[in-house]
Amino acid sequence: MKIWQLPSVLLLLISSVISHPHNLFEYNELSEYVDSHQEEYVQTLRDWVAVESDSSDVLKRPDCHRMMDMTAEKLRAMGGKVELVDIGVQELPNGQTVDLPKVVTAQFGSDPSKQTVCVYGHVDVQPAKLEDGWATDPYNLTDIDGNLYGRGASDNKAPVLAWIHTVEAYQALKIVCDLPVNVKFIIEGMEETGSNGLDAMIMAQRDSFLSDVDYILISDCGWLSRRPALTYGTRGNCYFFAEVEGPKQDLHSGVYGGTVIEPMTDLIGILDTLISPSGKILIPGIREAVAPLSDEEWKMYQDIEFDIESYKSKIGVSQLMYNNKVDLLAHRWRYPTVTVHGIEGAFSAPGTKTVIPAKVIAKFSIRQVPNMDPAVVKKQVTDYLNSVFAKRKSPNKLKVTMVIGAKPWLADTKHPLYEAGKIYHFFILVFNVEPDLIREGGTIPIAKTFEDVTGKSIIMLPIGGFDDGLHSQNEKMSRYNYIEGTKLFIAYLHEVAHLKKN
């Protein structure tokens, strides 16, 4: 981008950088170091993606343990003070228990005159199989036209590694630029299934490992468009199982069809009462709890870069729920949604099978937003489904269980931590453009816990692309975002170092 093509406000910022060389610190040297090591960084990501650290599959638990060991070893090799913290066991539905993956903590620097930041990330992944529709082996990082395809590449292994590479770059150039802040890491292996055991660990570490932390940095999110972003809010998530049980075993639909009240019919009947065709949540009390959209929010959404036609094209639909940018962003970020994810126990394999399932379990979730409380939502959903089921007068049995109750998180964008990020010349240095200030429709379970337990301020600094396909087939991280994102973290740590010490 030629300098005379930039808006005047950006010209002013660049002029400020040029006229004050110290603002550049040693960015050029650090940037060149990152560029010269990018093949090494890609290989490390390849090694990490090769580990099938699917936290939802108990059979893959050894891979999760191995992934935590690899993470600890990487940080230990850099000279960090590293611990693998035991967070206990996970109880399975059959009553058995399995060990939870240990949480990795690491520390680089302990200078009391410097700011101390804590970087949170995770190295577990969503399930992935080639037969799900992947174009490449999901656990073999594949470089196609500058995109690095593999499960966990964007969510969240590359961003975690980018923070690690940031520390490595400062360490390598210590003669000319020391690490400007003390850096701590908390890296877990159960985020994709609700961060089991992490809340208790954060509470236990509040007065020890976390006691001197000034700010918490999270990069488990992505951009909204091709423009880089700062994230100031996420939705929470209440995940439910609704189980309907009838006969003592599966039945032949020809022999028994028409004589029994089928559990699947009951289940589909009650699921249909959760949400209207227009997207309106029908559970009493849910919509009433939502914080109203303020004029300030409306204005912020107006200014964000977002193209509806590109969005439709990316996801392959001809029509969306709403036709204007503000409504779409608001319903993606700051209004709750109900999603039915699947039905366990139903026949779903290829071919035909004339069966009446004896027991079926629906899996659905409600994304939480500010002013909603998971404990209240649990009661609202349970009471509502039980009342709807009772009206069916079915002899079958219904059991509703909430298995995840993650709270939403919303930051104060006027906080100095965000003001540091909004000193746009560092974004211009790296990406030649200002960032958008956005919210995230997904959930990062531990964000609200960090805030509530530690009282520390949080910033989410994403480097993942808007088209990375998180949780989907063909997930990727572009080489550009991986490498330039590392440079952004380098610049941001320099900026945080100049905030007023608490």
Solvent accessible surface area in square Angstrom, and as a share of the most:
residue,aa,sasa,rsa
1,M,142,0.63
2,K,111,0.47
3,I,80,0.41
4,W,178,0.62
5,Q,119,0.53
6,L,16,0.08
7,P,76,0.48
8,S,89,0.57
9,V,81,0.46
10,L,6,0.03
11,L,64,0.32
12,L,132,0.66
13,L,43,0.21
14,I,29,0.14
15,S,60,0.39
16,S,42,0.27
17,V,8,0.04
18,I,115,0.58
19,S,71,0.46
20,H,88,0.39
21,P,94,0.59
22,H,133,0.59
23,N,31,0.16
24,L,46,0.23
25,F,36,0.15
26,E,48,0.22
27,Y,14,0.05
28,N,87,0.44
29,E,80,0.36
30,L,0,0.00
31,S,15,0.10
32,E,116,0.52
33,Y,47,0.18
34,V,0,0.00
35,D,59,0.30
36,S,85,0.55
37,H,51,0.23
38,Q,45,0.20
39,E,112,0.50
40,E,90,0.40
41,Y,3,0.01
42,V,3,0.02
43,Q,83,0.37
44,T,22,0.13
45,L,0,0.00
46,R,67,0.25
47,D,65,0.34
48,W,6,0.02
49,V,0,0.00
50,A,54,0.42
51,V,2,0.01
52,E,58,0.26
53,S,1,0.01
54,D,6,0.03
55,S,2,0.01
56,S,62,0.40
57,D,45,0.23
58,V,50,0.29
59,L,157,0.78
60,K,56,0.24
61,R,10,0.04
62,P,90,0.57
63,D,31,0.16
64,C,1,0.01
65,H,59,0.26
66,R,119,0.44
67,M,1,0.00
68,M,3,0.01
69,D,77,0.40
70,M,52,0.23
71,T,0,0.00
72,A,0,0.00
73,E,95,0.43
74,K,42,0.18
75,L,0,0.00
76,R,108,0.39
77,A,82,0.64
78,M,26,0.12
79,G,65,0.63
80,G,10,0.10
81,K,143,0.61
82,V,23,0.13
83,E,97,0.44
84,L,57,0.29
85,V,26,0.15
86,D,99,0.51
87,I,29,0.15
88,G,32,0.31
89,V,86,0.49
90,Q,39,0.17
91,E,129,0.58
92,L,24,0.12
93,P,144,0.91
94,N,107,0.55
95,G,47,0.45
96,Q,116,0.52
97,T,79,0.46
98,V,34,0.19
99,D,88,0.45
100,L,8,0.04
101,P,0,0.00
102,K,86,0.36
103,V,0,0.00
104,V,0,0.00
105,T,6,0.03
106,A,0,0.00
107,Q,37,0.16
108,F,11,0.04
109,G,43,0.41
110,S,85,0.55
111,D,55,0.29
112,P,120,0.75
113,S,92,0.59
114,K,51,0.22
115,Q,4,0.02
116,T,4,0.03
117,V,0,0.00
118,C,0,0.00
119,V,3,0.02
120,Y,3,0.01
121,G,2,0.02
122,H,0,0.00
123,V,1,0.00
124,D,1,0.00
125,V,1,0.01
126,Q,42,0.19
127,P,68,0.43
128,A,10,0.08
129,K,121,0.51
130,L,97,0.48
131,E,141,0.63
132,D,72,0.37
133,G,49,0.47
134,W,14,0.05
135,A,86,0.67
136,T,25,0.15
137,D,71,0.37
138,P,4,0.02
139,Y,25,0.10
140,N,79,0.40
141,L,5,0.02
142,T,38,0.22
143,D,60,0.31
144,I,77,0.39
145,D,140,0.73
146,G,32,0.31
147,N,36,0.19
148,L,0,0.00
149,Y,45,0.17
150,G,0,0.00
151,R,8,0.03
152,G,0,0.00
153,A,0,0.00
154,S,7,0.05
155,D,12,0.06
156,N,2,0.01
157,K,0,0.00
158,A,0,0.00
159,P,1,0.01
160,V,5,0.03
161,L,0,0.00
162,A,0,0.00
163,W,3,0.01
164,I,0,0.00
165,H,1,0.00
166,T,0,0.00
167,V,1,0.00
168,E,26,0.12
169,A,0,0.00
170,Y,4,0.01
171,Q,70,0.31
172,A,55,0.42
173,L,39,0.19
174,K,129,0.55
175,I,177,0.90
176,V,77,0.44
177,C,12,0.07
178,D,77,0.40
179,L,17,0.08
180,P,24,0.15
181,V,1,0.01
182,N,8,0.04
183,V,1,0.01
184,K,7,0.03
185,F,0,0.00
186,I,0,0.00
187,I,1,0.00
188,E,2,0.01
189,G,2,0.02
190,M,2,0.01
191,E,13,0.06
192,E,27,0.12
193,T,35,0.20
194,G,24,0.23
195,S,5,0.03
196,N,47,0.24
197,G,29,0.28
198,L,0,0.00
199,D,75,0.39
200,A,72,0.55
201,M,9,0.04
202,I,0,0.00
203,M,103,0.46
204,A,81,0.63
205,Q,31,0.14
206,R,102,0.37
207,D,115,0.59
208,S,67,0.43
209,F,30,0.12
210,L,1,0.01
211,S,62,0.40
212,D,71,0.37
213,V,1,0.00
214,D,13,0.07
215,Y,7,0.02
216,I,0,0.00
217,L,0,0.00
218,I,0,0.00
219,S,4,0.02
220,D,16,0.08
221,C,10,0.06
222,G,11,0.10
223,W,18,0.06
224,L,12,0.06
225,S,14,0.09
226,R,184,0.67
227,R,63,0.23
228,P,1,0.01
229,A,1,0.01
230,L,1,0.01
231,T,0,0.00
232,Y,11,0.04
233,G,0,0.00
234,T,6,0.03
235,R,21,0.08
236,G,0,0.00
237,N,16,0.08
238,C,0,0.00
239,Y,44,0.17
240,F,0,0.00
241,F,64,0.27
242,A,0,0.00
243,E,29,0.13
244,V,0,0.00
245,E,74,0.33
246,G,29,0.28
247,P,31,0.19
248,K,195,0.83
249,Q,107,0.48
250,D,78,0.41
251,L,22,0.11
252,H,98,0.44
253,S,43,0.28
254,G,61,0.59
255,V,100,0.58
256,Y,94,0.36
257,G,34,0.33
258,G,81,0.78
259,T,104,0.61
260,V,48,0.28
261,I,87,0.44
262,E,49,0.22
263,P,0,0.00
264,M,37,0.17
265,T,76,0.44
266,D,2,0.01
267,L,0,0.00
268,I,94,0.48
269,G,21,0.20
270,I,0,0.00
271,L,19,0.09
272,D,109,0.56
273,T,35,0.21
274,L,0,0.00
275,I,52,0.26
276,S,23,0.15
277,P,140,0.88
278,S,77,0.50
279,G,23,0.22
280,K,95,0.40
281,I,5,0.03
282,L,70,0.35
283,I,4,0.02
284,P,87,0.55
285,G,22,0.21
286,I,1,0.01
287,R,115,0.42
288,E,128,0.57
289,A,36,0.28
290,V,22,0.13
291,A,23,0.18
292,P,114,0.72
293,L,54,0.27
294,S,52,0.33
295,D,129,0.67
296,E,106,0.48
297,E,26,0.12
298,W,121,0.43
299,K,111,0.47
300,M,44,0.20
301,Y,0,0.00
302,Q,70,0.31
303,D,95,0.49
304,I,8,0.04
305,E,73,0.33
306,F,26,0.11
307,D,78,0.40
308,I,34,0.17
309,E,113,0.51
310,S,63,0.41
311,Y,48,0.18
312,K,39,0.16
313,S,87,0.56
314,K,85,0.36
315,I,85,0.43
316,G,65,0.62
317,V,65,0.37
318,S,105,0.68
319,Q,146,0.65
320,L,26,0.13
321,M,116,0.52
322,Y,59,0.22
323,N,133,0.68
324,N,71,0.36
325,K,45,0.19
326,V,13,0.07
327,D,53,0.28
328,L,18,0.09
329,L,0,0.00
330,A,2,0.01
331,H,56,0.25
332,R,71,0.26
333,W,3,0.01
334,R,8,0.03
335,Y,54,0.20
336,P,13,0.08
337,T,41,0.24
338,V,12,0.07
339,T,65,0.38
340,V,66,0.38
341,H,89,0.40
342,G,30,0.29
343,I,57,0.29
344,E,86,0.38
345,G,49,0.47
346,A,27,0.21
347,F,76,0.32
348,S,106,0.69
349,A,59,0.46
350,P,134,0.84
351,G,64,0.62
352,T,134,0.78
353,K,118,0.50
354,T,91,0.53
355,V,34,0.20
356,I,3,0.01
357,P,11,0.07
358,A,11,0.08
359,K,88,0.37
360,V,0,0.00
361,I,26,0.13
362,A,0,0.00
363,K,53,0.22
364,F,0,0.00
365,S,2,0.01
366,I,0,0.00
367,R,62,0.23
368,Q,0,0.00
369,V,1,0.00
370,P,29,0.18
371,N,110,0.56
372,M,13,0.06
373,D,66,0.34
374,P,8,0.05
375,A,70,0.54
376,V,78,0.45
377,V,3,0.01
378,K,97,0.41
379,K,133,0.56
380,Q,43,0.19
381,V,0,0.00
382,T,35,0.20
383,D,71,0.37
384,Y,39,0.15
385,L,0,0.00
386,N,66,0.34
387,S,52,0.33
388,V,21,0.12
389,F,19,0.08
390,A,66,0.51
391,K,159,0.68
392,R,95,0.35
393,K,174,0.74
394,S,21,0.13
395,P,99,0.62
396,N,15,0.08
397,K,148,0.63
398,L,29,0.15
399,K,122,0.52
400,V,23,0.13
401,T,55,0.32
402,M,39,0.18
403,V,71,0.41
404,I,41,0.21
405,G,39,0.38
406,A,8,0.07
407,K,96,0.40
408,P,13,0.08
409,W,3,0.01
410,L,76,0.38
411,A,17,0.14
412,D,91,0.47
413,T,22,0.13
414,K,133,0.56
415,H,50,0.22
416,P,69,0.44
417,L,1,0.00
418,Y,2,0.01
419,E,74,0.33
420,A,3,0.02
421,G,1,0.01
422,K,63,0.27
423,I,62,0.31
424,Y,47,0.18
425,H,17,0.08
426,F,10,0.04
427,F,3,0.01
428,I,9,0.04
429,L,55,0.28
430,V,12,0.07
431,F,19,0.08
432,N,69,0.36
433,V,32,0.19
434,E,41,0.18
435,P,12,0.07
436,D,15,0.08
437,L,34,0.17
438,I,3,0.02
439,R,11,0.04
440,E,37,0.16
441,G,9,0.08
442,G,25,0.24
443,T,26,0.15
444,I,5,0.02
445,P,22,0.14
446,I,0,0.00
447,A,0,0.00
448,K,55,0.23
449,T,21,0.12
450,F,0,0.00
451,E,48,0.21
452,D,84,0.44
453,V,22,0.12
454,T,21,0.12
455,G,65,0.62
456,K,47,0.20
457,S,31,0.20
458,I,4,0.02
459,I,0,0.00
460,M,0,0.00
461,L,0,0.00
462,P,0,0.00
463,I,0,0.00
464,G,2,0.02
465,G,13,0.13
466,F,53,0.22
467,D,57,0.29
468,D,3,0.01
469,G,29,0.28
470,L,75,0.37
471,H,97,0.44
472,S,48,0.31
473,Q,82,0.36
474,N,51,0.26
475,E,1,0.01
476,K,15,0.07
477,M,0,0.00
478,S,18,0.11
479,R,52,0.19
480,Y,119,0.45
481,N,11,0.05
482,Y,0,0.00
483,I,5,0.03
484,E,27,0.12
485,G,0,0.00
486,T,0,0.00
487,K,12,0.05
488,L,3,0.02
489,F,0,0.00
490,I,1,0.00
491,A,0,0.00
492,Y,7,0.03
493,L,0,0.00
494,H,29,0.13
495,E,22,0.10
496,V,0,0.00
497,A,29,0.23
498,H,126,0.56
499,L,29,0.14
500,K,185,0.78
501,K,85,0.36
502,N,138,0.71
